[in-house]
Amino acid sequence: MEIRSPIQYNEIRYMHNPMKTMHSIHMNQFERKVITMPLVGTTEMFKKAYKGHYAIGAFNVNNMEIIQGIMEAAKEEESPVILQASEGARNYAGQEYIVGLVKIALQDYPEIPTALHLDHGSSYEICKACIDGGFSSVMYDGSKHPFEENVKVTKQIVEYAHDKGVVVEAELGRLAGVEDMVSVDAKDAIFTDPDQAAEFVERTGCDSLAIAIGTSHGAYKYKGDPYLDYERLEKVGKLLPGYPIVLHGASTVIPEFVEKCNQYGGKVLGAKGVPEDMLRKAATMAVCKINIDTDIRLAMTSAIREALYKDPSNFDPRNYLKPARNAVKEMVKHKIEAVLGSAHTI
């Protein structure tokens, strides 16, 4: 059964009675109608993705333009989508603003199966706040803790979340790199042990699991050649048949955006991400969710830099945020088609 978390908004409609006098027209009557636009959990999304050998894109959001770009792309590609907010995004925009923007997206794109997900929740309290605040999915990142502590807290969150109809993603193994509020040195990165992953899922009841097989947070993912441990992923898939695996740190750091950033005054040097063909292969295995954040940042920033460089007199945010929004849209469309394989799956 699909787990759903309804978000409601109040629609106020003006009801005009032509028999009223001019004075009473100014004292307009209003009708308040509550319309429910449900967010979806990821349960059914992942079941379809697993069977169809594709993945759902989980795109990090921070503001209105990013959400608009992602949803426009999802509509044109007829793809389900996960909008995810990190703790950094919650601190920047405010949880209520993020939820409010998603309410509008649900109203404008009711045909798109959409989940609202907490990315890298660092504590029970933060996960609880998002569950109570309208998120349909949360991630608890206990990967920095010893195994038993990770199991204990994850299980507590799962029990609370499931009682509220919300799904839970957990993490086992640590990805190197720096992104948002996550920072792990390469020497501290630990690949996920497949046997331990199976035990973790059984003991916690988490609905999906992020594992470490070679991806990395941020724009500087590799010093040498990119590498994903498909053998490790395959073993996890055999031990957990039909179970959805998540890849974090899976931006490609698209060269086009890096070059444009640098061309118009940026300084993004030596950035290297996960090749798209490697991610596409992972999506045909047990991986049902692929996280993308850095590529959104680069797409948006490169468009803004270009707009301001070409027109130094431009001080209207609408004039440079509009191309930035379009850049996000085109990048997400590309990911849906070339990496995720989720186009036309609704």
ROTI-816143 format. One record per residue: z, y, x of N, C-alpha, C, O in turn. Coordinates in steps of 0.2 Angstrom, whole numbers, plus 5000, padded with zeros to 4 digits. Layout:
% ROTI-816143
ZYXZYXZYXZYX/...
END
This chain:
% ROTI-816143
500049945004500050005000500050065004500450075009/499650115003499550175007500250215006500450225000/500450245011501050285011500850355011500350375015/501050395006500850465005501450505005501950495002/501250565007501750625007501450685003501050715006/501650694997501350744993501550814996502150824997/501050864996501250934997501050964991500450954989/501451014989501251044983501251124984501551144989/500751154981500751224981500751254974500551214969/500951314973500951344966500351384965500151434969/499951374960499351414959499551454953499651424948/499451524954499551564948498951594945498451624949/498751574939498151594936498251654931498751654927/497851704931497851754926497551734920497051714919/498051744915497751724908497751794904498251824902/497051814902496951874899496851864891496451824890/497251894887497151894880496751954878497052004878/496151944875495752004873496052044867495852104866/496452014864496752044858497352094860497652134856/497552094866498152134868497852204869497252214870/498352254868498252324869498152334877498252294881/497852394878497752414886498452414889498452394895/498952434886499652434889499852364890500152344896/499752314885499952244887499552214892499752164895/498852234892498452204898498752214905498752174909/499052274905499452294912500052244913500252234918/500252224907500852174907500552104907500752064902/500152084911499752024911500251964910500751964913/499951914906500251854906500051804911499451804913/500451764914500251724920500451654918500951644915/500051604920500251534919500351504926499851514930/500951474927501051444934500851364933501151334929/500451344937500251274937500351244944500051274949/500751184944500851154950500251104951500151054947/499951104957499351064959499551024965499751054970/499550954964499750914970499150894974498650864971/499150914980498550884985498950844990499250874994/498850784989499250734994498950725001498350715002/499450735006499250715012499250635012499550605008/498950605017498950535017499350515023499350545028/499650455023499850425029499350395033498750395030/499450365038498950335042498850255041498350225044/499150225037499150155036498450135034498150085037/498150155029497550135027496950165031496450125033/497050225034496550245039496550195045495950175047/497050175047497050125053496850055051496550025056/496950035045496749965043495949965043495649925046/495650025041494950025040494650035047494150005049/494950075051494750085058494750025062494250015066/495249985062495349925066494749875064494449845068/494649865057494149825055493449845057493049805058/493349915057492749945058492549965065492049985067/493049945070492949955077492850035079492450045082/493250075075493250145077493950175077494350135076/493950235079494650265080494650335075494150365074/495250355073495350415070495550465075495950455079/495250525075495350585079496050615077496050635071/496450625082497050665080497050725085497150725091/496950785081496750845085497350895084497650905079/497550915090498150965090497951035087497451055088/498451055083498251125079498851175081499451155082/498651235081499151285083499051345078499451385078/498451355075498351415071497751405066497551345066/497651455062497151445057496451425059496151385056/496151455064495551445066495451375069494851345067/495851345072495851275074495851225068495351185068/496251235063496251195057495651205054495351155051/495351265053494751275049494151235053493751205050/494151245060493551215063493551135063493051105062/494151105063494251035063494051015056493650965055/494251045051494151025044493451035042493150985038/493051085044492351095043491951035046491551015043/492151015052491850965056491950895052491450855051/492550885050492750825046492350815040492050765038/492250875036491850875030491150855032490850815028/490850885037490150875038489950805041489450775040/490450775044490450715047490650655042490650595044/490950675037491250635032491750585035491650525035/492250615039492650575043493450595041493550655040/493850545041494550555040494850595046494450585051/495350625046495650665051496350665051496650665046/496650675057497350685058497450755061497250765067/497850795058498050865061498750855064499150835060/498850865070499450855073499750915076499350955080/500350925075500750985078501250955083501650915081/501250985089501750965094502351015093502351055089/502850995097503451045097503251115099503551155096/502851115104502651185106502251215101502351275100/501851185097501551215091502051245086501951295083/502551195084503051215080503451285082503651325078/503551285089503951345091503451405091503751455090/502851395092502351455092502151475085502251535084/501951435081501751455074502351455069502251495064/502751405070503251395065503051345061502551335058/503551295059503351235055503051255048502651225046/503451305045503151325038502451355038502151345034/502351385044501651415044501151355045500551355042/501251315049500851255050500751215043500151205041/501251195040501251165034500851205029500451175025/500951275029500651315024499851315025499451315020/499651315031498951315033498651255031498051245028/499051195032498751135030498651125022498251095020/499151155019499051155011498451185009498051165005/498251245012497551275011497051225012496551225009/497051195018496551145020496451085015495951065014/497051065013497051015008496651035001496350994998/496751095000496451124994495751134995495351124990/495551155001494851175002494451105003493851105002/494751055006494350995008494750935005494950895008/494750934998495150874995494850804996495150754995/494150804998493850744999493950715006493750655007/494350745010494450725017495150695017495650725017/495150625019495850595020496150635026495950625031/496750665025497050705030497750685031498150685026/497950675037498650665039498950725043498550755047/499550745041499950795046500450755050500850725047/500350765056500750715061501150765066500850815069/501750745067502150775073501950735079502050675080/501750775084501550745091502150755096502350815097/502350705099502850705104503550735101503750775105/503750705096504450725094504950705099504950645101/505350745101505850725107506550705104506950675109/506650705098507350685096507250665088506850675085/507850635086507850615079507850675075507550675069/508250725077508350785073507650825072507550845066/507250825077506550855076506150815071505750845067/506150745072505750705068505950715060505550715056/506650715059506950725053506650785050506550795044/506650845054506450905051505750905049505650935043/505350875052504650865050504550825044504150835040/504950765044504850725038505050765032504750755027/505650795032505950835027505450895025505450925019/505050915030504650975029503950965027503551015026/503750905025503150885022502650855027502050835024/502850835033502350795037502250725034502750695031/501650695035501550625032501650575038501650515036/501750595044501750555050502150585055502050645056/502550555059502950585064502850535070502850475070/502850565076502950525082503550535086503750595087/503950485088504550495092504350465099504150415100/504450515104504250495111504950485114505250525117/505050415114505650395118505550365125505950325128/504850375127504650345133505050355139505050325144/505350415139505750435145506450405146506750405151/506650375140507250345140507250265142506650235142/507750235144507750165145507550125138507650155133/507350065139507050025134507450025128507250035122/508150005129508549995123508750055119508750055113/508750115123508850175119508250195115508350225110/507650185118507050195115507050155108506850185103/507250095109507250055103507750075098507550085092/508250095100508850115095508650175091508650175085/508350235095508250295091507550285087507550315081/507050245090506450235086506650205079506350225074/507050155080507250115073507650155068507450155062/508050205071508350255066507850295063507950305057/507350325066506850365064506450325059506250355053/506250265060505850225056506250215049505950215044/506850195049507250185043507250245039507150245033/507350305042507350365038506650385035506650405030/506150385040505450395038505250355032504950375027/505350285033505050245028505350255021505050245016/505950275021506350285015506050345011506050355005/505650395015505350455013504650445012504250495010/504350385013503650375013503250405018502650415018/503550405024503250435030503150375035503550335036/502550375039502450325044502650355051502750415052/502850305056503050325062502650295068502550235068/502550335073502150315079502750325084503150365084/502750275089503150275094502750265101502150265101/503150275107502750265113503150225118503850225118/502850185121503150145127502650145133502050135132/502950165138502650175144502550255145502550285140/502450275151502450355152501750375155501550345160/501450425152500850445154500950505159501350545158/500550505165500650555170500350625167499950615162/500450675170500150745168500550795165501150775163/500250845163500650905160500250935154499650945155/500550935148500250965143500750985138501250945136/500751045136501251075131501951065134502051095139/502351025130503051025132503150955136503750935137/502650915138502650855141502450855148501950885150/502950835153502750835160503050775163503650765163/502550735166502750675170502350675176501750675176/502750665182502450655188502050595189502250545185/501550595193501150535193501550475196501450415194/502050485200502450435203502850405198503150345199/503050445192503450415187503050385181503350355177/502450385182502050355176502050285176502050245182/502150255170502250175170501850155165501850175159/501450105167500950075162501350025158501849995160/501150025151501549985146501449905148500949885149/502049875147502049805148501849775141502249785136/501349735141501149705134501649665130501749675124/502049625134502549585131503149625128503449615123/503249675132503849725130503549765124503949775119/502949775124502649815118502749775111502949795106/502549705112502649665106503349665104503549665098/503849655108504549655107504749725104505149725099/504549775106504749845104504449855097504849875092/503849835095503649835088504049795083504149815078/504149735085504549695081505249715080505549715074/505549745085506249765084506349835080506849845077/505849875081505849945078505549955071505749995067/505049915070504649925064504149985064503950005059/504050015070503650065070502950055068502649995068/502550095065501950085062501350085067500750055065/501350125072500850125077501250135084501750165084/500850115089501150125096500750155101500150135102/500950205104500550235110500750205116501350195118/500250185120500350145126500050175132499550225131/500250165138499950195144499550145147499750095150/498850155148498450115151497950155156497450125158/498150215157497750255162497550325160497250355164/497650345154497550405152498150455154498650435157/497950525154498450565157498450635153497950655150/499050665152499050725149498750785153498750785159/498450835149498250895152497550895155497150845153/497250945158496550945160496450915167495850905169/496950895171496950875177497150795177497750785180/496750755175497050685173496950635179497350595180/496450645183496350605189496150635195495850685196/496450615201496250635207495650595210495250615214/495650535208495150485210494650475204494550515200/494450415204493950395199494350375192494950345193/494150395187494450385180494550305179494050265181/495050285176495150215175495550205169496050235168/495350155165495750125159495850055160495350015162/496450025159496549955160496449925153496849915149/495849905153495549865146495949795146496049775140/496049765151496349705151497049705148497249665145/497449755150498049765147498049785140498449755136/497549825138497449845131497249775127497549765121/496849735130496649675126497249625125497349595120/497649625130498249585130498749605124499049565120/498849675124499249705119498949685112499349665107/498249695111497949675105498049605103498049585097/498049555108498149485106498849475104498949435099/499349505107500049495105500249525099500649505095/499849585097499949615091499349625087499049675086/499049565084498449565081498449615074498849605070/497949655074497849695068498249755069498249795064/498649765074499149825074498749885078498449875083/498849945075498550005078498850025084499450045084/498450035089498650065096498450135096497850155094/498850175100498650245100498550265108498950245112/498050305109497950335116498050405116497750445112/498550425120498750495121498350525127498050475131/498350585128498050615134497250595135497050575140/496950595129496250565129495650615129495150605126/495850675131495250725131494850715137495050685142/494150735136493650715142493650775147493350765152/493950835145493850895149493050905149492850905155/492750915144492050925144491750975149491951035148/491350955153491151005158490751065156490851115159/490451065150490151125147490651175146490551235148/491251155144491751205142492051235148492251295149/492151195153492451215159492051265163492251315165/491351245163490851285166490851355163490851405166/490851355156490851415153491451465154491451525155/492051425154492651465156492651495162492751555163/492351465167492351485174491751545175491851595178/491251535171490651575171490951645169490651695171/491351645164491551715161492251735163492651755158/492451715169493051745171493651695172494151715174/493551635170494151585170494251555177493851565181/494751515178494851485184495151415182495751405184/494651375180494851305178494451265184493951245183/494851245189494451215195494751145196495351135196/494251095197494451025198494750985193495050935193/494651015186494850975180494450915179493850915180/494750865177494450795176494750755171495350745171/494350735166494650695160494350625160494150605164/494550595154494350525153493550525150493450555145/493150495154492450485151492350465144492750415142/491950495141491850475133491650405132491850375127/491250375136491050305135491650255136491650205133/492150275140492750235141493150235135493450185133/493250295132493650305126493250265120493650235116/492650275120492250235115492350165115492450125110/492350135121492550065122493250045119493349995116/493750085121494450075119494450075111494850045108/494050125108494050125101493750065097493850055091/493350025101493149965098493549905099493449855096/494149915102494649865103495249875098495049885092/495849885101496449895096496549965095497049975091/496250015098496450085098496150115091495550115090/496650135087496450165081496550235080496350265075/496850265085497050335085496950365092497250335097/496550415093496450445099496650525099496350555095/497050545103497350615103496850655107496650645113/496750715105496250765108496650835107496650855102/496750865113497050925113496750975118496451025116/496650955124496450995130495651015128495551075129/495250975125494550995124494551045119494151085119/495051045114495051095109495251165112494951215111/495751165117495851225121495351255125495151315125/494951205128494451225132493851255128493551305130/493651225122493151245118493251315115492851355116/493851325113494051385110494051445115493851495114/494451425121494451485126493751505129493651555131/493351455130492651465133492351515128491951555131/492351505122492051545117492251615117491951665116/492951615117493251685117493051725124492951785123/493151695129492951725136492251745135492051805138/491751705133491051725133490951785128490651835130/491351785122491251845118491451905120491151965120/492051905124492351965126491951995133491952055134/491751945137491351965143490651995141490552045144/490351975136489751995134489752065130489352105130/490352075127490452135123491152165125491652155121/491252205131491852225133492152275128492752285128/491752305123492052355118492352315112492652345108/492252255112492552215106493252205106493552175111/493652235101494352235101494552205094495152205092/494052175090494152145084494252075085493752035086/494852045083494951975084494451935080494351875082/494251955074493851915070493151905074492851855073/492951955078492351945081492351895087491751875089/492951885090492951835095493251765093493151715096/493651765087493951705085493451665080493451605080/492951705078492451665074492051615078491951565076/491751645084491351595088491851545091491651485092/492451555092492951505094493051455089493151395091/493151475083493151425078492551385077492651315076/491951405078491351365078491351325084491051265083/491551345089491551305095492051235094491851185096/492651255091493051195089492651145085492751085085/492351175080492051135075491451085078491451025077/491051115082490551085086490851025090490550975091/491351045094491650995098491950935094491850885096/492250955089492550895085492050855082492050795082/491450885080490950845077490650795082490550735081/490650825088490350785094490850725095490650665096/491450735095491950685096491950625091491950565092/491850655085491850605079491250555080491250495079/490650585082490050545083490050505089489950445089/490250535095490050505101490650465104490650415108/491250485102491850445105492250405099492450345101/492350435094492850405089492450355085492650295083/491850365083491450325079491650325072491450275068/491950375069492250375063491750415058491950425052/491250435060490750475055490550425049490450365050/490550455043490250425037490650365036490450315033/491350365036491750315035492250325029492650285027/492150385026492550395020492250365014492450365008/
END
